[in-house]
Amino acid sequence: MRRDTSDIVNQKNISAYIANSPKEVQPILEKLRATIREAAPEADETINYGIPTFTLNGNLVHFAAYKNHVGFYPAPSGIEAFKPKLAAYKVAKGSVQFPIDQPLPLALISEIVAFRRQENLNKGKKR
């Protein structure tokens, strides 16, 4: 699939976001980005709300680096659907915090992104 030049700029913005994050968190963010990309390969990358965002028929997921954790924002539906599996983490209505001193639960993140992907694809069909 050929992407237009605005997608290239957006990808560079996420790359710049990661490059401007603390060195110790950069590999974590790259793994998170790759996991999201694998679970939703047709999603577009951009920066929304000042943080990396994947879109597919609207916002899919966001992520952000903080001092002690990586914030992952799969919308309230993504949190609610995986609440039992997220019990070990600090969660809010539409976000979860993954401590940077622990391995990312990449399989769980992939499941959540796949769930959100299907939600957004279904939303696109209703239009």
KACOR-V912905 format. One record per residue. N is the residue number from 1. RES is the residue in three letters. PSI is psi in whole degrees, 0 to 359 (NA if undefined). BURIAL is b if it has 9 or more other C-alpha atoms within 8 Angstrom, else e. Layout:
n->N res->RES psi->PSI burial->BURIAL
n->N res->RES psi->PSI burial->BURIAL
This chain:
n->1 res->MET psi->130 burial->e
n->2 res->ARG psi->132 burial->e
n->3 res->ARG psi->150 burial->e
n->4 res->ASP psi->173 burial->e
n->5 res->THR psi->334 burial->e
n->6 res->SER psi->327 burial->e
n->7 res->ASP psi->324 burial->b
n->8 res->ILE psi->317 burial->b
n->9 res->VAL psi->315 burial->e
n->10 res->ASN psi->319 burial->b
n->11 res->GLN psi->320 burial->b
n->12 res->LYS psi->326 burial->e
n->13 res->ASN psi->318 burial->b
n->14 res->ILE psi->320 burial->b
n->15 res->SER psi->318 burial->e
n->16 res->ALA psi->320 burial->e
n->17 res->TYR psi->313 burial->b
n->18 res->ILE psi->316 burial->b
n->19 res->ALA psi->331 burial->b
n->20 res->ASN psi->359 burial->e
n->21 res->SER psi->161 burial->b
n->22 res->PRO psi->141 burial->e
n->23 res->LYS psi->319 burial->e
n->24 res->GLU psi->339 burial->e
n->25 res->VAL psi->345 burial->b
n->26 res->GLN psi->314 burial->b
n->27 res->PRO psi->327 burial->e
n->28 res->ILE psi->314 burial->b
n->29 res->LEU psi->322 burial->b
n->30 res->GLU psi->319 burial->b
n->31 res->LYS psi->318 burial->e
n->32 res->LEU psi->314 burial->b
n->33 res->ARG psi->314 burial->e
n->34 res->ALA psi->323 burial->e
n->35 res->THR psi->317 burial->b
n->36 res->ILE psi->314 burial->b
n->37 res->ARG psi->320 burial->b
n->38 res->GLU psi->321 burial->e
n->39 res->ALA psi->337 burial->b
n->40 res->ALA psi->70 burial->b
n->41 res->PRO psi->336 burial->e
n->42 res->GLU psi->357 burial->e
n->43 res->ALA psi->149 burial->b
n->44 res->ASP psi->150 burial->e
n->45 res->GLU psi->141 burial->b
n->46 res->THR psi->181 burial->b
n->47 res->ILE psi->119 burial->b
n->48 res->ASN psi->143 burial->e
n->49 res->TYR psi->24 burial->e
n->50 res->GLY psi->9 burial->e
n->51 res->ILE psi->159 burial->b
n->52 res->PRO psi->135 burial->b
n->53 res->THR psi->140 burial->b
n->54 res->PHE psi->134 burial->b
n->55 res->THR psi->146 burial->b
n->56 res->LEU psi->103 burial->b
n->57 res->ASN psi->45 burial->b
n->58 res->GLY psi->183 burial->e
n->59 res->ASN psi->135 burial->b
n->60 res->LEU psi->294 burial->b
n->61 res->VAL psi->158 burial->b
n->62 res->HIS psi->162 burial->b
n->63 res->PHE psi->160 burial->b
n->64 res->ALA psi->152 burial->b
n->65 res->ALA psi->137 burial->b
n->66 res->TYR psi->176 burial->e
n->67 res->LYS psi->315 burial->e
n->68 res->ASN psi->357 burial->e
n->69 res->HIS psi->168 burial->b
n->70 res->VAL psi->125 burial->b
n->71 res->GLY psi->136 burial->b
n->72 res->PHE psi->128 burial->b
n->73 res->TYR psi->89 burial->b
n->74 res->PRO psi->23 burial->b
n->75 res->ALA psi->159 burial->b
n->76 res->PRO psi->323 burial->b
n->77 res->SER psi->324 burial->b
n->78 res->GLY psi->327 burial->b
n->79 res->ILE psi->311 burial->b
n->80 res->GLU psi->317 burial->e
n->81 res->ALA psi->337 burial->e
n->82 res->PHE psi->19 burial->b
n->83 res->LYS psi->312 burial->e
n->84 res->PRO psi->321 burial->e
n->85 res->LYS psi->342 burial->e
n->86 res->LEU psi->6 burial->b
n->87 res->ALA psi->333 burial->e
n->88 res->ALA psi->355 burial->e
n->89 res->TYR psi->160 burial->e
n->90 res->LYS psi->121 burial->b
n->91 res->VAL psi->155 burial->b
n->92 res->ALA psi->188 burial->e
n->93 res->LYS psi->316 burial->e
n->94 res->GLY psi->18 burial->b
n->95 res->SER psi->160 burial->b
n->96 res->VAL psi->146 burial->b
n->97 res->GLN psi->123 burial->b
n->98 res->PHE psi->114 burial->b
n->99 res->PRO psi->139 burial->e
n->100 res->ILE psi->347 burial->b
n->101 res->ASP psi->11 burial->e
n->102 res->GLN psi->151 burial->e
n->103 res->PRO psi->143 burial->e
n->104 res->LEU psi->140 burial->e
n->105 res->PRO psi->75 burial->e
n->106 res->LEU psi->322 burial->e
n->107 res->ALA psi->319 burial->e
n->108 res->LEU psi->317 burial->e
n->109 res->ILE psi->317 burial->b
n->110 res->SER psi->318 burial->b
n->111 res->GLU psi->315 burial->b
n->112 res->ILE psi->316 burial->b
n->113 res->VAL psi->318 burial->b
n->114 res->ALA psi->320 burial->b
n->115 res->PHE psi->311 burial->b
n->116 res->ARG psi->323 burial->b
n->117 res->ARG psi->311 burial->b
n->118 res->GLN psi->320 burial->e
n->119 res->GLU psi->312 burial->e
n->120 res->ASN psi->326 burial->b
n->121 res->LEU psi->319 burial->b
n->122 res->ASN psi->320 burial->e
n->123 res->LYS psi->320 burial->b
n->124 res->GLY psi->328 burial->e
n->125 res->LYS psi->332 burial->e
n->126 res->LYS psi->342 burial->e
n->127 res->ARG psi->NA burial->e
